[in-house]
């Protein structure tokens, strides 16, 4: 039977429910991946899978990648082929059902929730002339044991996103409690200064995005660029020649304007355009 989007499966069963005792619900005890799907395939699946497995390992969550991939394949095969040309796949893995209390349950069986959704539509101007972003007041907690992971506790991002309703603002820039530049609400951030590119160190806070890694390890070297990962402050941000954002769903967006107590403008740098072109070419192949 072919299903229309969105379609969601719990442990391989479409339209099944998650238990109210699931630790993902009660404690945010889990991780997730949000992936772009093109023509029934996830172009960056190897990176998503690696991050998912490493995150589960760090959080001591048991998961069978063979089972997960089998469920994913079956779910995709049940969707009308025309709907898989451009879609979003979200995979959530929790520790599973457990009793009350923080102690890890004995012999827990992880819960795997998969959803396939219609792809988001973004204006062409986001890619060409750039986007407007807001400096957020919300700070991210510093916690090396959770830094980099895409765990289920996204309350800080929710509070940051609640800071604006202006539809012309598409993202928010966030710092940690030590006033270090970290990321955007749902994106990673890169700065360009004097034709050099850098991105924040995420060893204390933030999410180490799949697209961020792909740009650092694959796209930038194709352009002959070496991206520095380092501690960045507010002055580094406002004095940058150019700023761009990335995530695995939309790719790369230049930042044209940033609003806060003051307003800042940035150029759409040639390096950003080069990376956009290489990214599109690499993913298409």
C-alpha positions, 0 to 999 in steps of 0.5 A: 500500500502506498502512503502519502506524506507525512508518514510516521512509523514506530519500530517499523509500524506505521501509525503506531504510538509511542508509550507514555513511559518511553524515556524519550518522552519522559526525560528527552533520553534520546537523539535524532537526525533530520535528513534530506532525501532525494529520489528515495536516497539520503545523500549524506546518510553515511554521515548521519548514520555515523553521528547517530551511532556515536551519539547513541554510544556516548549516551549508552543507548543500545541501537541496531543499525541493521534494524534501523536501516531495514525499517528505513528501507521498508518505510521508503519503499511504501511511499509513492515514488514521486513523493521521494524526489524531494522530502525530509526524513527524521529519525529518532532513537530513544532508550525505550520504555522505562520506569520512573526515575533516572536510573538506566533500565535493565535490558532496555530496548530502544524505540525507533521513530521514523517520519518522512515529511514533505520538503520545506520550500525556501525562497531563491533569495535565501541562496543568492542575496542572503538572509536576515538573522537575529542576535538572540538573548538566549544562551546555550549551556556549556556541557562537554559531555553533551556538546556536539550531540543532537540529543532530544533536549532542544529547549534552549533552541525553542526559547531562542526561536521564540524571540522573534515573530518577524517573518523576514528573519529566518534564523537566530544567532546564539552564544553560550554562557561564556559569550562564545559564538556557537551556532544558529538556532537550526544551523551552523555558522561560518565566518569569512575574514580576509579570505579565510574561513573559520567556524566555532569550536563546539567542544563545550556547546552546540550541535556538530552538524552533518553539513558543517562536517561535510563542508569542512572535510569535503567541500572546502578541500575541493576549493583548496580551502582549510577551515579553522575551527576555533573559539569565536567572540562577538567582535569576530562576528560583527567584524567578519567580511561575510557570514554564512549558515548551513544545514543538511536540509537547505545547504548554504545560505549567505547572511546579508543582515543581522539585527540586534541592538544594532544592525549589521550588513555583510557582503555575499562573498565569492568564497560563499558562492564557490562553496555553494556551487561545489556543494550542489555539484557534489551532491548532484553527483 
